[in-house]
Amino acid sequence: MRQKLIIANWKMHGNLARNKKLLEAYVEKLTPLNSVNIVVCVPYPYLAQAQAMLQNTDIAWGAQNLSKDAEGAFTGEVSAAMLKDFGASYVIIGHSERATAYCESDENIAIKFKQAQTQGLTPILCVGETLIEREAGVMQMVVAKQLDAIINLFGAAVFANAVISYEPIWAIGTGLAASAEQAQSMHKFIRNRIASLDEVAAASLKILYGGSVNPQNAVQLLVMQDIDGGLIGKCSLNAQEFEGICRAAT
């Protein structure tokens, strides 16, 4: 049975003082929850702070993006090896807020996915559809295309022990979450698509739900068979709300 995984995505929030209070609260409230894996993905400048405060705890940390290149003349980019220098073990790949704003192609995201794995990082691949695509009934086609960009380049085996976060774009930060049934349907579709090519990879793959998860709807979402946890945005900035979601995962 796959252990639940809850990931905090701070996005572009925080400063040293606020982070300190939040991380201290994380350690105090979440350390007893040893039946769920917990990760916090922080902005680049705060990786050192996360490492210093979390390195002797059960809470892991990671980043929100990385370069598709290992090194070179790429001003402003951050490589996977650099993230490893600060003890990061996870990295978010292809979040729609980045993919849309910076015009990232599915192929570019696929290369980042593999680059993370090459350096020993666990990639958290974000996939999902817009409201227009859902209303048109093509949401599975959209998500399949995002998955196939990786499968066509590297094969389905790369999803073994990786993480996919299904995040319907229409639910991110809107307060409008997918229903538990909608989320489960897509999660099952994702797992079956991988399983059709590699059953071993599909069995170890963790598929999370992201998009306006809160302590109230977390209970209904996290009991679904193919929902292995959550990628949490807004509620991860409030220690009490984040604790509520993590407790729902237990």
N, C-alpha and C positions, 0 to 999 in steps of 0.2 A: 504494500500500500504506500502511495506517495505521501510524504509528510507535507503538510500545508506550508506555503511560503507567502509571507506578507512583505511587500517592498514599499518603503517610503520614497516618494519622488518629490523632493523639495522644490524642484523647478528653480526659478531665479528668485529665491527668497533666502533671507538670513543675513546675519552679521555675527561677528565673533561672540558678542555678549548674548544675543538671543539664541545662537546655536548652543552655547554652553548650557544654558538653562534647559533647552529642549533635550539635548543629549543626556544630561543628568537625569531628567525625568524619564527618558526612555529606559535608561539603565535601572532606575529604581522600580518602574512599573512593569517592565517587560522581562527582566531577568528571570522571574519565577515561571514564565511561560515556556518551559523547555520542550513542549510537544509541538511547537511551531517554529519554523525558521524565520528570522527577521533580518531584513537588510535595509539600510538607508543609503539612498543615492543623492549625493550632495553636489553643489556647484564646485567646479575645479579648485577655486582658491581655498576651500575648506576641507580638502582631503586630508591635509596634515592634522587639522584639528580633530576630524573624525577618527583618524588613526590613533592619535594620542589618547582620546577619551574612550575608545571602544576596543582597543587591542587586547585587553584582558577580560573581555566580556564575551557573551555568546552572540552578540549582535554584529553582523558583518556590514561592510560598507562598500560603496562603489560610486561610479560616475554616471553622468547623464548622456554622454556622447564620447566618441573617440575618432581619431583620424583613420581613414582607410589605408594610410601609408605607414610603414614601420618607422621611417625617419626621413629627413631631407629638408629641402628649402620650401617649407610650407608654413609661412608666417601665420601665427595665431592658432595653429593646430596642436593637438595634444595626442601623443601616441599611446598605444596600449602598454608599452614598456614603461612609460612615464607613470601611468596609473598604478602599475604594479609596484613601482618604487614607493608608493604611499600605502601599500598594503591592500589596495582595492582588489576585490574578488569578483565583482559584478559590474556590468556596464549596460545601460539602456541603449538600444539600437533602433533607429527609425521611428522615434516618437513623432506622431503626426504634427505636433507643434513645431518641430524642426523640419520634418520632411516637406511641409507646406511652405514654411517661411523661407527655407533655403533651397528649395527645388531639388531635393534629393531624389534620385531615381531609385527604383527597386534594385537595380544592379549595384548601385553605389552602396546601398544598405546591405546587400548580400556580401559584398567584399568586406565591409566593416564587421559583419557577423563573424566571418572566417578569421579576420585579423585578430579579433578578441580571443577566439579560441586558440589561435596559434601562440598567443602569449599567456595562456592559462587563465584567462578571464571567462566567466560565464556570461554569455550574451543574453540580454532580455529583449527579444525581438517584438516590437509593437506592430500589430496588424489591425485593420478595421476599415469600416466603410462610412461614407457620408450618409446623411439623412436621405438625400435624393437617391442614392444607390440602394438604400434599404427599401424605400418606398417603391422603387422600380423592380424590387425582387431580385437584384443581381448581387446581393451582399456576399454570397458564397463564391461567386465568380471573382469578385474583387479580392477577397482574402486568398483564394487559391492562387491568383496571379502573384500576390506578394510572397507566398510560400514558394511557388515554383521558381522565382528568381534565384532563390538559394539552392533549391533542389537541382535545377538545371546546371548550375555551376559546380556544386560540390557534393551532390548526392544527398539522399534523405538521412544517411547515417550521421550527419553532422548535428542532427537534432537530439541525439542521445545525450541525456543529462543537461540539455539546454533549457531555456525558459522562453515561452511565447506569452505575450500579454495581448489578449483580445480587447481592444479598446475602440468601441464604436465611436467614431469622431463626433457624432451628434450628441454623445453623452459626456464628453470630457469637459469638466468645469461648468456644466450647464445646470447641474442639479437633477437632470433627467437621466436616470440610470436605465439600462436595459432590464427587462424583467428577468427573473431567474430562469424562466423557460427559454426566453430568447438567447440568453447567454449560454445556457447549457447546450442548446441546439448548435450554436456556432462552435463551441468547444468540442463537442462530439464530432462535428464535421472536420475540424482541424486534426484531431487525433486520428480519425479514420483515414484521412488523406495521407498522413505520414505512415500509418500502419499498413496501408496498401502497398507501400514501397519498402518499409523496414519496420517490422513489428517490435523488434527489440528497442529501437530508438523511440517509437511511439509510447512504449510502456514506461520509459524512464523520463520522458519529456514532461515538464511541468507547464500547464497552461493556466495562466492567471486571467482574472477579469479586472479591467480598469475602466473607470468612467463614472464619476460621482458616487463612489462607494462610501457609505457612512456606517456608523455602528448599528443603525436600524435595519438597513437592507442587507448588511453583510451576512446576517444569519441565514436569510433565505438563499443568497447566492452561494455561500460556501458549503452548503449541504449537498449541492448538486454533484453528481458522480464525476464529471469531467472538469470541474472547477477546482483547481489545486491551490488557489490563494488569490491575492489581489495586488495590483499596483496602485498605490494610494497617493493621490495628489494633495488636495486641500486639507483633508482631515489628518494628514501626516504632520502638519504644522501645529497641531493641537495634541499634546501628549495624552490627554484624557480620551479624546475621540479615537486616536490611533490605538490606544490600549483597548478600547471597546471593540475595534475591528479585529485586533490580534486575539482577543479572548473569544470572539465568535469563531475564529479559526481553530480553536482548541476543542 
